[in-house]
Amino acid sequence: MEEIGWESEYDYNLFLKIEDVRMMYDHICYSIKMWPGSPARPAEEQEYLLKLKMQLFAMLADYTLENG
């Protein structure tokens, strides 16, 4: 069996209830607020957290638009 390296990319589907999305969004916001900065943590981590925050916000906005 061939080993797959870390550089390989995978796509996953994750099904969440809106309450889970809200909780994740709140946690990501908290993580960004408390992020200790570089070099304590990699700068890429902050970029990733900001991207994830925007994606979760888009989910919340979409839900609000569709469900008032």
C-alpha atoms as one frame of an Amber mdcrd trajectory, in Angstrom:
protein
   0.000   0.000   0.000   1.363   3.386  -1.018   1.820   6.021   1.670   0.213
   9.367   1.089   2.317  12.376   2.069   1.114  15.420   3.960   1.258  17.479
   0.789  -1.675  15.527  -0.686  -4.981  17.339  -0.545  -8.313  15.875   0.410
 -11.820  17.253   0.183 -14.367  16.324   2.814 -18.023  17.060   3.299 -19.179
  17.920   6.773 -22.852  18.253   7.625 -23.551  20.685  10.457 -26.612  22.153
  12.047 -26.758  25.939  12.121 -26.149  25.868  15.877 -22.860  24.064  15.217
 -21.865  26.665  12.623 -22.626  29.452  15.121 -20.541  27.740  17.791 -17.629
  27.228  15.411 -17.844  30.862  14.267 -17.772  32.089  17.868 -14.803  29.873
  18.661 -12.870  31.012  15.587 -13.538  34.661  16.524 -12.233  33.946  20.020
  -9.178  32.174  18.598  -8.389  35.174  16.406  -8.811  37.539  19.354  -6.513
  35.444  21.567  -4.006  34.519  18.838  -0.557  35.122  20.373   1.058  36.223
  17.137   4.153  35.199  15.305   6.624  33.669  16.106   4.688  31.976  18.932
   2.337  30.624  16.262   2.868  30.482  12.483   1.594  33.532  10.587  -0.220
  31.188   8.192  -2.398  30.085  11.093  -3.864  33.565  11.474  -4.512  33.762
   7.734  -6.263  30.390   7.871  -8.392  31.450  10.854  -9.465  34.634   9.059
 -10.396  32.641   5.944 -12.357  30.136   8.009 -14.125  32.971   9.841 -15.264
  34.447   6.504 -16.503  31.065   5.285 -18.479  30.444   8.471 -19.909  33.966
   8.340 -21.035  33.314   4.755 -22.869  30.192   5.972 -24.578  32.169   8.735
 -25.537  34.972   6.331 -26.922  32.470   3.826 -28.977  30.792   6.538 -30.334
  34.138   7.741 -31.235  35.178   4.197 -33.034  31.898   3.498 -34.756  31.564
   6.876 -35.289  35.171   7.945
